[in-house]
Amino acid sequence: MHDDALNEQLKLATIEKIASYTVGIAVEKNTGAGTGTFITDGVDRYVLTAAHNIQDVDIKGVRFWLSPNKGIIEKAAQDTTTKEVGRLTVGVSLPIVETRIDPKRDIAVLRIDNSFVLPEGPEVYHLGRSFEFSHWPEEQLDGISTLMFGFPVANSRPLHTVGNNTFCFLGAANMLSRYSIRINADKFKGLSNSVSPDTDFLLEYTGEDIDPHGFSGCGVWIPTDTQGRRVWTSDPVLIGVSNQYFRRSNLISATKLPAIVTITPPDGDKNGTD
């Protein structure tokens, strides 16, 4: 097989894997949206997302869009057929028993009742696989590919309107970028005081014509199994959570893994594996 074809297959396999960990978050009676990631610390399971996605929201009213037990359909939502929408997923309620929010770092985890059995399709990412990045070895990240997968509102298809609220089917999309030490050294100047190089990192937004609203809270992944390796693998590693888009600078900010580790319980097996 030609190297380009092999790399494309590995890229698709990586996106499929990330999609299995990813969950859409629908708030305000399914008219607002964000993205999250199913994670475990070896003890409990959580939905990891940006704090602003669920802050001041009644968790009981939140609906979650889980990965279907079929291949993802990644294209403009307005181009999907009614049959395709029907075979994907519907918003479900998850039994959330605890909410931990760190508004300063804009991250949150929603703990899922241990007795709940996820349907076939979604998977839970073990945070221990990311543990080596809890010290943020930036020199080993320079130039490495990163992937985001989420549910940008711009890639949506209106279904029906009730009053002032429009209910939409959200299409999935991914964004491929590269980590840059130069961008992270120079571009924080002039950005909002809500982000800091101590807790956040920056990526150039490469989402073409799709507005990134709705990507917020999705995981930032390295599609590789070793630091510094440039080859696609289907075993991605989570390194952060996206939290803000700076339109003028065309940059996405994301919370670094060390901040994510601090919000999970200290008795979890951070060195464990699935």
C-alpha positions as CSV (number, residue, x, y, z in Angstrom):
1,M,0.0,0.0,0.0
2,H,1.2,3.5,-0.9
3,D,2.4,5.5,2.2
4,D,-0.1,8.3,1.5
5,A,-3.0,5.8,1.4
6,L,-1.7,4.1,4.6
7,N,-1.4,7.5,6.4
8,E,-4.9,8.4,5.3
9,Q,-6.2,5.1,6.7
10,L,-4.4,5.7,9.9
11,K,-5.8,9.2,10.1
12,L,-9.3,7.9,9.7
13,A,-8.8,5.2,12.3
14,T,-7.5,7.9,14.7
15,I,-10.5,10.1,14.1
16,E,-12.8,7.1,14.7
17,K,-11.1,6.3,18.0
18,I,-11.3,10.0,19.1
19,A,-15.0,10.0,18.1
20,S,-15.7,7.0,20.4
21,Y,-14.4,9.0,23.4
22,T,-16.2,12.2,22.4
23,V,-19.6,13.3,23.6
24,G,-21.8,16.2,22.4
25,I,-23.3,18.3,25.2
26,A,-26.7,19.8,24.6
27,V,-28.0,22.4,27.1
28,E,-30.9,24.9,27.2
29,K,-33.4,22.3,26.0
30,N,-31.0,21.1,23.2
31,T,-30.5,24.6,21.7
32,G,-27.0,25.2,23.1
33,A,-24.1,22.9,22.4
34,G,-20.6,22.0,23.5
35,T,-18.3,19.0,23.4
36,G,-16.8,16.7,26.0
37,T,-14.7,13.5,26.5
38,F,-15.5,10.3,28.4
39,I,-12.5,9.8,30.7
40,T,-11.7,7.6,33.7
41,D,-9.0,7.9,36.4
42,G,-9.1,4.1,37.0
43,V,-11.7,4.5,39.7
44,D,-14.6,6.5,38.3
45,R,-15.9,7.7,34.9
46,Y,-16.4,11.3,34.0
47,V,-17.4,13.6,31.2
48,L,-14.6,16.1,30.8
49,T,-15.4,19.5,29.3
50,A,-15.0,23.3,29.5
51,A,-16.5,24.8,32.6
52,H,-18.4,27.5,30.7
53,N,-20.3,24.8,28.8
54,I,-22.2,23.6,31.9
55,Q,-21.8,26.5,34.4
56,D,-25.1,27.7,35.8
57,V,-26.9,24.9,34.0
58,D,-29.3,22.3,35.5
59,I,-27.3,19.1,34.9
60,K,-30.5,17.1,35.0
61,G,-31.7,18.9,31.9
62,V,-28.5,18.3,29.9
63,R,-28.6,15.8,27.0
64,F,-25.5,14.0,25.8
65,W,-24.9,12.8,22.2
66,L,-22.9,9.6,22.3
67,S,-20.9,7.9,19.6
68,P,-23.1,5.5,17.6
69,N,-22.3,1.9,17.2
70,K,-21.5,2.6,13.5
71,G,-18.9,4.5,11.6
72,I,-19.1,8.3,11.9
73,I,-20.5,10.4,9.1
74,E,-18.3,13.5,8.9
75,K,-19.7,16.0,6.5
76,A,-21.8,19.1,6.5
77,A,-24.9,18.5,8.5
78,Q,-27.1,20.2,6.0
79,D,-26.0,17.5,3.5
80,T,-27.1,14.6,5.7
81,T,-30.3,12.8,4.8
82,T,-33.1,12.1,7.2
83,K,-32.1,8.5,7.2
84,E,-28.5,9.4,8.2
85,V,-29.7,11.6,11.0
86,G,-32.0,8.8,12.3
87,R,-29.2,6.2,12.3
88,L,-26.8,8.3,14.3
89,T,-27.8,9.1,17.9
90,V,-30.3,10.9,20.0
91,G,-29.6,13.0,23.1
92,V,-29.6,10.9,26.2
93,S,-29.6,11.7,29.9
94,L,-26.6,10.5,31.9
95,P,-26.8,9.8,35.7
96,I,-24.4,12.6,36.8
97,V,-23.8,12.2,40.6
98,E,-21.1,14.9,41.1
99,T,-19.9,18.0,39.3
100,R,-16.4,19.5,39.7
101,I,-15.8,22.9,38.2
102,D,-12.6,24.9,38.0
103,P,-13.9,28.2,36.4
104,K,-10.4,29.8,36.6
105,R,-8.9,27.1,34.3
106,D,-12.3,26.6,32.5
107,I,-12.5,22.9,33.0
108,A,-15.2,20.7,34.5
109,V,-15.7,17.0,35.2
110,L,-19.1,15.3,35.6
111,R,-18.9,12.0,37.5
112,I,-21.2,9.3,36.1
113,D,-22.9,6.8,38.4
114,N,-20.8,3.7,38.6
115,S,-23.8,1.4,38.0
116,F,-24.6,3.0,34.6
117,V,-23.8,0.9,31.6
118,L,-22.8,2.8,28.5
119,P,-24.4,1.6,25.3
120,E,-22.2,-0.1,22.7
121,G,-20.3,2.5,20.7
122,P,-18.8,5.0,23.1
123,E,-15.6,4.3,24.9
124,V,-13.9,5.7,28.0
125,Y,-10.4,7.1,27.8
126,H,-8.0,6.2,30.7
127,L,-6.3,9.5,31.8
128,G,-3.3,7.4,32.9
129,R,-2.3,7.2,29.3
130,S,-1.7,10.9,29.3
131,F,0.2,11.0,32.6
132,E,3.6,11.6,30.9
133,F,2.2,15.0,29.8
134,S,1.3,16.1,33.3
135,H,4.7,17.9,33.4
136,W,4.1,19.4,30.0
137,P,7.4,18.6,28.0
138,E,6.9,21.4,25.6
139,E,10.2,20.9,23.8
140,Q,9.0,17.4,22.7
141,L,5.7,18.8,21.4
142,D,7.0,21.4,19.0
143,G,5.8,20.6,15.5
144,I,3.7,17.6,16.4
145,S,0.2,17.1,14.9
146,T,-2.8,17.7,17.1
147,L,-6.4,16.7,16.4
148,M,-9.7,18.1,17.7
149,F,-13.0,16.4,17.1
150,G,-16.3,18.0,18.1
151,F,-19.7,19.4,17.2
152,P,-19.4,23.0,15.9
153,V,-22.7,24.7,15.7
154,A,-22.0,26.1,12.2
155,N,-22.0,22.5,11.0
156,S,-25.6,22.0,12.0
157,R,-29.0,21.3,10.4
158,P,-32.1,23.0,11.8
159,L,-34.8,20.5,12.5
160,H,-37.7,22.5,14.0
161,T,-38.3,25.8,15.9
162,V,-40.4,26.3,19.1
163,G,-40.8,29.9,20.0
164,N,-37.4,31.6,19.8
165,N,-35.5,28.3,20.1
166,T,-34.3,26.4,17.1
167,F,-33.5,22.7,17.6
168,C,-30.6,21.4,15.4
169,F,-28.9,18.2,14.4
170,L,-25.2,18.8,15.0
171,G,-22.8,17.5,12.5
172,A,-19.3,16.3,13.6
173,A,-16.1,17.9,12.3
174,N,-12.4,17.6,13.0
175,M,-9.5,20.1,13.1
176,L,-5.9,19.2,12.4
177,S,-3.2,21.6,13.6
178,R,0.4,21.6,14.9
179,Y,1.8,22.6,18.2
180,S,4.2,25.5,17.9
181,I,6.6,26.7,20.6
182,R,6.9,29.9,18.7
183,I,3.2,30.6,18.8
184,N,3.0,29.8,22.4
185,A,5.9,32.0,23.2
186,D,4.7,35.1,21.2
187,K,0.9,35.0,20.8
188,F,-0.4,35.2,24.4
189,K,0.4,38.9,24.4
190,G,-2.7,40.9,23.7
191,L,-5.1,38.0,24.3
192,S,-7.7,37.9,27.1
193,N,-6.5,37.7,30.7
194,S,-8.6,34.6,31.0
195,V,-5.9,32.5,29.4
196,S,-2.3,32.1,30.5
197,P,0.8,30.2,29.3
198,D,1.0,28.7,32.8
199,T,-2.3,26.7,32.3
200,D,-3.2,27.0,28.6
201,F,-1.7,26.4,25.2
202,L,-2.5,27.9,21.8
203,L,-3.1,26.3,18.4
204,E,-3.8,27.9,15.0
205,Y,-7.4,27.4,14.1
206,T,-7.6,25.5,10.7
207,G,-11.3,24.7,10.6
208,E,-11.7,26.2,7.1
209,D,-15.1,27.9,6.9
210,I,-16.6,26.3,10.0
211,D,-17.0,28.7,13.0
212,P,-15.5,26.9,16.0
213,H,-18.4,27.6,18.4
214,G,-19.4,24.2,19.8
215,F,-15.8,22.8,19.6
216,S,-15.4,24.3,23.0
217,G,-14.7,21.6,25.6
218,C,-13.5,19.0,23.2
219,G,-10.3,17.1,23.7
220,V,-7.0,18.1,22.0
221,W,-5.3,14.9,21.0
222,I,-1.9,13.8,19.8
223,P,-2.4,11.1,17.1
224,T,0.7,9.3,18.0
225,D,2.0,6.7,20.6
226,T,5.4,8.3,21.3
227,Q,6.4,11.9,22.0
228,G,8.0,13.5,18.9
229,R,6.8,10.8,16.5
230,R,5.1,12.2,13.3
231,V,3.4,9.0,12.2
232,W,-0.4,8.6,12.5
233,T,-1.5,5.8,14.8
234,S,-5.0,4.8,15.9
235,D,-4.1,5.2,19.6
236,P,-4.3,8.9,20.3
237,V,-3.3,10.6,23.5
238,L,-5.3,13.4,25.2
239,I,-3.2,16.5,26.1
240,G,-5.8,19.2,26.7
241,V,-9.3,20.6,26.5
242,S,-10.2,23.5,24.2
243,N,-11.8,26.5,25.9
244,Q,-11.8,29.6,23.7
245,Y,-11.5,31.0,20.2
246,F,-9.7,34.3,19.4
247,R,-11.2,35.3,16.1
248,R,-8.8,38.2,15.4
249,S,-5.7,36.1,16.0
250,N,-7.3,32.9,14.6
251,L,-6.2,30.9,17.6
252,I,-7.8,28.3,19.8
253,S,-6.7,28.1,23.4
254,A,-6.8,24.9,25.4
255,T,-6.3,23.9,29.0
256,K,-3.1,21.9,29.5
257,L,-3.2,18.4,30.9
258,P,-1.6,19.3,34.3
259,A,-4.7,21.4,35.1
260,I,-7.0,18.5,34.1
261,V,-5.2,16.1,36.4
262,T,-5.7,18.4,39.4
263,I,-9.5,18.3,39.0
264,T,-9.8,14.5,39.1
265,P,-9.7,12.8,42.5
266,P,-6.2,12.2,44.0
267,D,-6.9,8.5,44.7
268,G,-7.4,7.6,41.1
269,D,-4.8,5.3,39.4
270,K,-3.1,7.9,37.3
271,N,-0.4,5.5,36.2
272,G,-2.8,2.7,35.2
273,T,-3.8,1.6,31.8
274,D,-7.0,0.2,30.3
